[in-house]
Amino acid sequence: MYGYQRHYQEWKYESGIYRGDQNNFWDADFWLSWNMNLRTKITDENIFAKREPNKELFLEFSRTDKNSGGLCSPQASGFCILYYDTHHRELLRRMSIQVAALWAAYRVTADNTYAHYAFRHLHAWFIDDATRMNPNLSYAQAIKGVTKGRGVGIIDTIHLVEMARAVSILKRSPVISDDDYDTIRKWFADYLLWMTTSENGIDERERKNHGTCWVMQVAEFAGLVGNLEMLAWCRERFKTVLLPNQMALDGSFPLELERTKPYGYSLFNLDALATVCQILSTKEDVLWTFQFDDGRGMRKAMAFHFPFIEDKSRWPYPADVMYFDQWPVRHPCLLFAGLAFKNINY
């Protein structure tokens, strides 16, 4: 990774270096003609409007080992690594946007053209031996000279939640054969096993909003592969760990408010919890309406955060040190909670 975020104590951050709302790209017909190339770096038009970083300093660091090779630069709490090679993650995220738009179009229109193009992506990522992703993140967010991989990197596969849901929907189409369907499910079963048993996976499970996203991923993957025991475990985890450990009596998330980006992290965690509820709720066990005797639950969380999504100027806490202008976005918690609580304002 091109991982330097400081150059001799000089910040290289520029306001607006990263712009773009990934939720803008929901034109399914556009993705039908997209040129997919998983073997090379992204050279197509950069749809996320993120400029290509100058890698000369990284190359100097990597050749001379200055600044720990550029991968162990001093960290500043709350500041992201701003110059790094994100090609694989950009490909993963772009794929998730495309497939989400395509399978949604297929579900609405029943047009197998959309299913066909969505399956091309699934085949490349989960079936084709030449391009498939390995079902683990053993080397995620590695730091040179420190660790070959960290649990915190598992959050980067939240985009696979859309893929797992897509597989369930596209199975209705003749585009996916039974063998291909079984192969993809086997991939997700292997990844689920790694997430729930590896040292890095268990480490990620115990982290605040990362732990929420861990449950979100595990729940969706377990649903795809039919792991009922893990689905039940995730529901219990939501009730006994996520809510009681993260939510205050007023519906806020104190662990996120203590951070240097309290607004963005609070809304990100709210979206993740809402998605957990959407995935795991059943007729017999509706997580949306679950609450403790003191009133803590998703209804309280939505009531606390909604005014600040509606009008960010009302936010009573410090502004985020980075990307504050980019929030709020099109939050899934508004859609999911609006449906669950029949609240048209959401």
N, C-alpha and C positions, 0 to 999 in steps of 0.2 A: 504493500500500500504506500502511496505517496503521502506520508503521514506527518510532515512537519507543519506545525501551526504557528511557530514562532521562528524568526530568523535573527539570531543574536539579540533576543529580547525585544525585537520590534514586531508589533502585531501586523499581520498581513491581511487583516479583515477589512473588507470594504462593504459599506452598507449596500444591500441589494445584490451581493454576489450570487445569491441563490434565490431565484424567483420562479414562480410557476405553481399553479394549482393542478395537481394531477387529476383532479376530478373534472377538469374541463374537457377531458378527452374521451367523450362517450359517444362519438360518432362511429357506430359499428361499421358502416359502409367504408369509412376511411381505413379501418384496420383490415378490410378485405384485401387491399392492395399494398399493404405494408411489406417491405422487403425484409424478411427475417434472416438474420445472420448471427449465429451463436458462436462461431469460431473465431471471429475477429473483434477488434475493438469497435466501439460505436463510432461510425464515421458519417452516419446519416444526419439529417437535420436534428439538432438537439431540441427536442420538444419541451424540455424542462427549462430552457433559457438559462442554463448554467454554463458560464464561459469555461473554456478549456484552460486549466491552470498551466502556468509556466513551470516546467519540470527541471529547469537547469540547476536550480539550487539542490533539488533532491538528488539529481545525478552526481553533483559534486559531493554531497554528504555520503551517498552510497559508495562512491569510489574511494573516498579518503577516510571514512568513518567519523568525520566531524559530526558533532551534535548527535552522537550515538547513531550515526547513519541516517539521521533525520527521522527515525521512528520512535525516539524516546525524548522528544522535546519536552520542556517543562510544561506541565498542565496548569490550566487556570480553571477553577471550578465554574462550570456552566458554559464554557466556551467550547464549541465544536472544533474538531480537526477540520481545517478549511481547505487544505490542498492535499488531495489523496486520490488514488486510483479507485474509482467507484464503478468501473465498467461492468463488472459482474452484477453488482447490486442494481445498477441502472437497467440492465437487461432483465433482471428478475422483476423489478417494479414495472417496467414497461410491458412485460409479458402479462403481468397480473391485470393491468389496465385493459389491455387489448382483449384478453380472454373474458374478462368480466363483461365488457361491452358486447362481445360476440355471443356469449351464452345467454345474456339477457335478451339480445335480439332474437336468438333462436327460440327462447321460451315464449316470447310475445308473438312471433310470426310463424313458428313451426317451419321456417325455411331452413333446409339442411345445408344451404350454402354457408350460413353463419356457423353451424356446427362443424362443418368441414374445416374451415379456417381456424377455428378454436382448437380443434383436434391436432392440427399441424404443430401448434405450440406445445400441447401436451405430449405429443410424440417426441418432439425434440428434447424436452426437459426431463421426461420420465421413462422413456422407452428406448430410444436410439442409443446404443452403446457408445457411439462416437461423440455424442453431445450431452447425454443425460447427466444430471447433477447427482453427485453421490448423496445418499440419504443420511447425511450427518453434517454438522458444522464444527468439526473438531478443530479447525484452524481459524475460526471466526475471530475477528478483532485481535489478531496476534500482535504482540509488541516485541520487536527485535531485542534480543538479549534479556528479555523478561519472561515471556510466556509464548508458547506456540499457538495458543488459542484460549479464548475466554468464554465463559457462559453468557456474558452480557451480549455477545454477538448473535445469540439465538433470536433476539427480537427482530433481526433483519429479515426473518422469514415469515413475518406476519402476512406478507403478500401471498403466501401459499394458501392462506385460508380461502381466498377467492378461487384458487385452483381446485382445492378439494370440493368446494361447493359446485364448481363447474362440472367436475367429473360426474357428480350425482345427477345433474340435470342432463348432461349430454349423453348419458347412458340410454336415455329414451330415444336417441337418434340412431339410425342404422349406420352412422358414420363410424362408431366405435364397436369393434368386434368384442366378443366375450373374452378372448385372449388378451387383447389390449387393455380392456377394462381391468382384468385380473392383475396384469402387470403393473398398472398404475396404482391399484389398491395395495399391491405388495410393496411398492416403493413407499407409500405413505405409512404402511404398517411398520416397515423397517425404520423410517424416520421417527415415528411415534415411540418405538422401543428405545431408540437412541436418546430421545429427549427425556424419557422417563426413567432411564437407568444409568446414563453416563454421568460422570462427575460434573461436567460442564452443564448438563441439562438440569441436574438437581440443584446446582448453584444458582442457575437462572430462576428456578422455581421460587426461590426464597427472597427475591428482590422486589421491591415495591411495584411500580407500574410494569416493570419487566415481568414480575410474577403474574400480574394480570394478563399480560400478553401471552405468557407461557400457557395459562389455563385456556385462553381463547384458542390458541393453536391446537393444543392437545384435544380439546373438546371437538373441534371440527374434524380433525384427522381421525379421532376415535369414532365419530359418527359415520365417516366414510367407510371405515374398515369393519364396522359392526362390533366395536369393543364396548359392550354395555357396562362392563365393570368399571372401565375408565371414565365413561360418561357419568356414572353415579358418583365416582370419586370426585370429579370436577364440580358437580353440583354441591357436594358437601364442602369442598374447598371454598367455594364462593361464600357459603353461609358461615363457615367457621374460621376462615382465615382472611380472605380478601376484604369483606365488608367490615368485620370487627377491627381488623388491624389498620385499615386505611381511612375509614370514614369517621368524622367527628359528629357530634350531636346536631350541628347545623347543616350537615350534608357536605361539608367541605372535605378536602383531602390534605390534612396537615403535613404529611410527608412530602407532598408536592409543593405546598406553600412555603416550605423551608428552603426550597431550591432557588437557584438564581434565575430560573425561567418558570416561575410559579403559574403564570396564566396558561402557557402552552402545555405544560405538563399536566395541569389539572384537567384541561379539556381532553388531552390525549388519553388520560387514565379513564375519564368518564366515557369516552367513546369505546375504549376497550372493555370496560365493565358492561356497557350496554350491549356490545356484541356478544359477550359471554352469556348474558341473559337471553338474547335472541336465539343463540345456538342451542342452549341447554334447557330452555323452558319447555315443559310438557303440559298436557291438560291436567295431569295430577300434581305437578310441581312447577308452578309459575314463579320463576325467580324475580320477575318484575314486581310482584306484589309481596314478596317476602320482606319482612322487616322485624327488627328487634322490638322489645317492649318499650325501649326509649325512643322509638320512631325512626331509627336509622334504617335506610333502605334506598332503593333506586328512585322512588318517588321523591324522597327528601333530597337526594343528590341532584336530581334534575331541577327541583325547585330552587336550590341554592345557585346553580351555575347558569340557568337560563337567562336571568337578567343581564349577566355579563357577556353572554353570547349575543344577545339582542342589542346591547349597548356597551361596548368595551370601555367607554369613558367612565362608567360607574365602578370599574374594578378598583377596590380599596387597597390592594396590596401593591408592592413594587412592580414596575414593568419588567418584563423579561430582558436580560442583558443582550439577547440576540433574537432576531426574527419576530420581534413583538408586532411589527407592522403587518406581518403576513397572517396573523391570527385575527379573528376566527376564520374557519373554512367551512366547507359543507359537512357538518358534523353528522355522522350516522346516528349518534345518540338522539338527535332530534326526530329523525324518521322512525327509528325503532320505538322510542318512548311515546311519540305521538300516536303510533298505532296501538301500543300496549295500554296506554292510559286514555285513549280516545281524546287527546288534547290537540285541537286544531292549531293552536298557537305554536306548538312545537313543529 
